[in-house]
Amino acid sequence: MKFVYFITSHKNPEQVQRLCAALRKGSPLSEIVVHHDPIAEPLDAEIISLLRIHLIPQPISVRWGDFSLTEAILISMQWIEKNLEYDWLIYISGQDYPVRPLIRIEADLAATEFDAFVYAFLYDDPAHWPSGEGFKRYYFQYFNLPRFPYYYRLPPSMKSAFEFFRQRLNATSFLRLFPAYRNRPPKIGIRCWSVPFHEDFPCWGGYNWMTLRRICVKHIIVTCQNNPRLLNHYRHTLVAEESIFQTILYNSKRFVIENNCRRYIYWDPKIEHAASPATIKINVIDRALSSRADFARKFDFDEDIDVFDRVDAFIDNCHENVCE
């Protein structure tokens, strides 16, 4: 069995390099592929060479929530499919870290009956997203509006009037207005009169962190190439990567999929429906280490660097004591 560890990263090159070093130590014969945001601080070329890491050529800049991350994943999958021999692709971010020995992860994958490990749910399942969230994301088409950099100079009365107008507009079934957020431009959303989803091809949502056999990667690539309507639809949705891959795989009916991404994701218990996971620090790391997940997220060098030593020590101890 041959394995590809595919990483998308956009910051903290030292942390990404430590992740790659952990992967190389745990799996000396695997392929490690990194799509690193070109506007971020670059990775160290000497370390990249030493660890035998493949960097995706001509990477694209990624912005949270828009189609750029989906595009980065697709061009990376295409490059991997064209240039590498592999049986399994394990997709992680630069803020993930293994919490089980890779030798055990790879042995499990070599023996499994499943073709993919993908956590997904129907887009309108209220147990996973707030009511209406999936509909807002994937049944509207969104387009960027001009930035207004001097919004902060407006008097409070005008800001209040704008917010009132935005709320009234968003209360309709046909238009939505999103203000600038996370360095993104403001967007206008228009309700779709025609969508690529139907009874036999429903819209799914879920986590984009996936573990896939090569046949599943090929299916994603071919589907996107042969179904431009589907790809173009997702190009103007919000957070496309949390739906397009899940929708393609779960509607294929060709694969045996376990509804489990094999990741431990730490959500702040104080925040309901948080947009992003909380950072795993030393005070909660034992939850990840006892989870039996393959990887955990998210970690941050800037917030807690000691937690990486704790995880590495745990992995080393597992090697010595054959931890399951």
LORO-903256 format. One line per field, with one value per residue (C-alpha): residue number from 0; x, y, z. Coordinates in steps of 0.001 Angstrom, whole numbers, padded with zeros to 6 digits. Layout:
n c(NUM, ...)
c1 c(X, ...)
c2 c(Y, ...)
c3 c(Z, ...)
This chain:
n c(0, 1, 2, 3, 4, 5, 6, 7, 8, 9, 10, 11, 12, 13, 14, 15, 16, 17, 18, 19, 20, 21, 22, 23, 24, 25, 26, 27, 28, 29, 30, 31, 32, 33, 34, 35, 36, 37, 38, 39, 40, 41, 42, 43, 44, 45, 46, 47, 48, 49, 50, 51, 52, 53, 54, 55, 56, 57, 58, 59, 60, 61, 62, 63, 64, 65, 66, 67, 68, 69, 70, 71, 72, 73, 74, 75, 76, 77, 78, 79, 80, 81, 82, 83, 84, 85, 86, 87, 88, 89, 90, 91, 92, 93, 94, 95, 96, 97, 98, 99, 100, 101, 102, 103, 104, 105, 106, 107, 108, 109, 110, 111, 112, 113, 114, 115, 116, 117, 118, 119, 120, 121, 122, 123, 124, 125, 126, 127, 128, 129, 130, 131, 132, 133, 134, 135, 136, 137, 138, 139, 140, 141, 142, 143, 144, 145, 146, 147, 148, 149, 150, 151, 152, 153, 154, 155, 156, 157, 158, 159, 160, 161, 162, 163, 164, 165, 166, 167, 168, 169, 170, 171, 172, 173, 174, 175, 176, 177, 178, 179, 180, 181, 182, 183, 184, 185, 186, 187, 188, 189, 190, 191, 192, 193, 194, 195, 196, 197, 198, 199, 200, 201, 202, 203, 204, 205, 206, 207, 208, 209, 210, 211, 212, 213, 214, 215, 216, 217, 218, 219, 220, 221, 222, 223, 224, 225, 226, 227, 228, 229, 230, 231, 232, 233, 234, 235, 236, 237, 238, 239, 240, 241, 242, 243, 244, 245, 246, 247, 248, 249, 250, 251, 252, 253, 254, 255, 256, 257, 258, 259, 260, 261, 262, 263, 264, 265, 266, 267, 268, 269, 270, 271, 272, 273, 274, 275, 276, 277, 278, 279, 280, 281, 282, 283, 284, 285, 286, 287, 288, 289, 290, 291, 292, 293, 294, 295, 296, 297, 298, 299, 300, 301, 302, 303, 304, 305, 306, 307, 308, 309, 310, 311, 312, 313, 314, 315, 316, 317, 318, 319, 320, 321, 322, 323)
c1 c(000000, 001210, -000030, -000164, -000476, -001898, -001718, -003220, -001568, -001697, 000428, 002988, 005616, 007507, 004377, 003753, 007358, 007013, 003893, 005769, 008669, 006256, 004718, 008109, 009288, 006139, 005919, 009337, 008057, 004927, 004461, 003916, 002294, 001774, -000303, 001062, -000610, 001717, 001078, 002009, 005522, 007260, 008383, 012113, 013469, 016230, 013794, 011378, 014170, 015418, 011934, 011254, 008125, 006297, 005119, 002157, 003424, 001629, -000453, -003351, -004133, -006929, -009571, -011796, -015302, -015014, -014286, -010502, -009980, -012070, -010017, -006754, -007896, -008942, -005743, -003730, -005707, -005143, -001398, -001198, -003171, -000898, 002453, 002316, 001532, -000675, -003512, -004808, -004927, -005184, -006162, -005237, -004533, -001345, -002948, -003575, -001277, -001283, -002483, -001939, 001193, 001080, 002045, -001253, -003240, -001790, -002291, -005967, -006408, -004656, -007097, -010354, -013367, -014216, -013319, -013574, -013868, -015966, -018186, -021331, -025039, -027901, -027626, -030894, -030296, -030870, -028795, -025606, -026050, -028343, -031744, -031506, -027683, -027245, -029969, -028297, -024946, -025857, -029152, -027928, -025291, -022967, -021081, -018529, -019481, -017047, -015240, -016031, -012869, -014277, -017298, -015795, -016041, -019811, -021854, -023597, -027009, -025987, -024436, -027659, -029713, -027498, -027756, -031547, -031676, -029417, -031566, -034770, -033169, -031914, -035395, -036596, -036332, -034486, -031603, -028938, -026277, -023089, -020778, -016994, -015659, -012215, -010689, -013318, -015230, -018959, -021199, -024700, -026529, -029277, -031656, -031114, -034051, -032313, -029859, -027938, -029578, -032651, -034257, -031667, -028783, -029355, -027060, -024804, -022673, -019855, -016191, -013764, -011021, -011169, -009354, -009909, -008922, -007486, -010702, -012575, -010050, -010370, -014160, -014056, -011725, -013737, -017071, -015828, -014435, -017579, -020162, -019360, -022817, -022137, -018700, -019960, -022797, -020449, -018092, -020548, -021678, -020304, -017817, -018072, -015478, -017930, -020427, -019112, -016892, -019431, -022206, -020135, -019065, -022298, -024402, -022101, -023459, -020271, -018291, -018456, -018125, -017838, -019477, -016437, -013544, -011161, -010334, -010687, -011961, -012066, -015037, -015272, -018169, -019068, -019805, -022840, -022403, -018907, -017581, -014122, -012701, -010981, -007234, -006100, -003838, -002008, -004976, -007264, -004784, -005612, -009084, -007531, -004997, -007708, -010127, -008709, -008819, -005985, -005451, -006582, -007189, -006532, -003106, -001340, 002354, 001499, -000870, 000719, 003942, 004488, 001494, 003446, 006104, 003343, 001861, 005259, 006063, 002719, 003352, 006862, 005477, 002857, 005578, 007339, 004198, 002138, -000695, -003977)
c2 c(000000, 003488, 006569, 010273, 012808, 015919, 019202, 022623, 025405, 029177, 030301, 029299, 027608, 026298, 024501, 023047, 021845, 020199, 018416, 017232, 016040, 014033, 012481, 011621, 010100, 008040, 006989, 007063, 005680, 007803, 010781, 014190, 016876, 020470, 023217, 026313, 029674, 031747, 034987, 033387, 033236, 030529, 027151, 026541, 025097, 023149, 021491, 020741, 018979, 017123, 015799, 014924, 017029, 017740, 021340, 021901, 024072, 027354, 027255, 029664, 032134, 030894, 033004, 031575, 030699, 031190, 028751, 029200, 026391, 023985, 024971, 024447, 020953, 020052, 021223, 019382, 016168, 016470, 016956, 013995, 011776, 012699, 012494, 009982, 006329, 005804, 003742, 006144, 009942, 011442, 015113, 017319, 020973, 022645, 022947, 019205, 016738, 012937, 011573, 007899, 006250, 006425, 002755, 001898, 004322, 002822, -000756, -000005, 001489, -001449, -003842, -001870, -002719, 000983, 003102, 006434, 008024, 011159, 012770, 014066, 014799, 016130, 019906, 020622, 018334, 020647, 018392, 019586, 023149, 025930, 025922, 027251, 027381, 024805, 026438, 029855, 028400, 026182, 027405, 030956, 032303, 034895, 037684, 040127, 043744, 046691, 047251, 050393, 050983, 054070, 052371, 052957, 056717, 056679, 058101, 055551, 056516, 055552, 052283, 051441, 052247, 050035, 047134, 047514, 047431, 044356, 042454, 043291, 042232, 038958, 038222, 037798, 034494, 035863, 038096, 038049, 040597, 039642, 042341, 042105, 039333, 037776, 040046, 039009, 041563, 042028, 039706, 039765, 036437, 035690, 032750, 030080, 029286, 026130, 023989, 020808, 018971, 016771, 013777, 011312, 013771, 015633, 018265, 017085, 018928, 017870, 018160, 018521, 016527, 013176, 009855, 008429, 005470, 006451, 005398, 008037, 010747, 009809, 009935, 013455, 014656, 013065, 014268, 017864, 017617, 016043, 018048, 021749, 022767, 021288, 022909, 026289, 026184, 025595, 028293, 030924, 029300, 029777, 027302, 025012, 022557, 021567, 020275, 019552, 016561, 015063, 015501, 013857, 010873, 010114, 010399, 008127, 004956, 003282, 003340, 001926, 005022, 005221, 008371, 009221, 011475, 009862, 013316, 014715, 018283, 020372, 022728, 025273, 024007, 027615, 028539, 027037, 026453, 027961, 028846, 027414, 024833, 025989, 025596, 022414, 023319, 021258, 021378, 019498, 017421, 014212, 014297, 014105, 011447, 009191, 009744, 006963, 009447, 009504, 013265, 016138, 019789, 022522, 023302, 026655, 027347, 030904, 029806, 026649, 025156, 022759, 020663, 019320, 017832, 016178, 014569, 013446, 011832, 010030, 008711, 007560, 005768, 004095, 002772, 001264, -000202, -000977, 001367, 000784)
c3 c(000000, -000892, 000951, 000108, 002899, 001262, 003197, 002487, 004473, 004600, 007555, 010207, 007965, 011007, 012169, 008707, 008575, 011987, 010765, 007677, 009832, 011996, 008862, 007408, 010688, 011053, 007402, 005699, 002366, 002002, -000301, 001314, -000836, 000277, -001295, 000481, -000055, -002278, -000364, 002979, 004406, 002336, 003568, 004028, 000757, 002505, 004910, 002075, 000180, 003266, 004056, 000380, 000185, -003062, -003353, -005663, -008524, -009124, -005934, -005635, -002886, -000643, 001090, 003786, 002651, -001112, -003926, -003770, -001235, -003330, -006376, -004469, -003427, -006978, -008682, -006026, -006533, -010278, -009774, -007382, -009756, -012664, -010892, -008027, -007467, -004417, -002972, -000311, -000035, 003458, 003319, 006282, 006960, 008114, 011568, 011940, 013689, 013985, 017315, 016431, 015041, 011261, 011075, 012802, 010626, 007454, 008655, 009338, 005872, 004224, 005896, 005711, 003554, 003169, 000163, 001947, 005359, 004948, 007570, 005876, 006327, 004215, 003893, 005720, 008715, 011720, 013977, 012278, 011029, 012280, 010618, 007077, 007023, 004251, 002152, 002473, 001484, -001464, -002916, -003512, -005887, -004355, -006064, -004695, -004159, -004211, -000946, 001032, 003093, 004805, 006349, 009796, 009196, 008782, 011653, 013897, 012511, 008975, 010187, 012026, 008942, 006793, 009253, 009382, 005580, 005486, 007964, 006070, 002794, 004280, 005605, 002018, 000193, -002823, -001761, 000910, 001763, 003614, 004981, 004671, 006944, 007472, 004805, 002277, 000205, 000882, -001133, -002564, -002752, -005284, -004863, -007528, -009774, -010945, -008951, -009831, -006917, -007170, -005470, -006779, -006332, -003044, -001598, 001221, 003743, 006032, 006926, 004039, 005817, 004050, 003739, 000243, -001871, -005226, -007007, -004989, -005873, -009544, -009280, -007823, -010591, -013411, -012021, -011858, -015391, -016859, -014926, -015460, -014263, -010828, -010621, -011803, -009305, -006377, -007687, -006438, -003191, 000313, 001827, -001192, 000170, 002916, 000355, -003140, -002310, 000066, -002522, -005263, -003170, -001315, -004480, -006497, -004859, -006108, -002909, 000587, 002765, 006531, 007855, 009936, 008957, 011492, 012872, 016382, 016031, 019174, 019382, 022157, 024328, 025187, 021552, 019833, 016084, 016059, 012578, 013329, 015737, 018894, 019338, 021084, 023992, 026563, 028963, 026538, 024529, 026407, 024873, 021417, 022394, 023839, 020949, 018714, 015838, 013308, 013359, 015549, 014792, 015208, 016661, 016647, 017227, 018244, 021018, 022458, 021121, 024050, 023043, 020045, 022349, 024356, 021243, 019928, 023273, 023229, 019699, 020614, 023663, 021494, 019210, 022203, 023764, 020611, 021526, 019719)
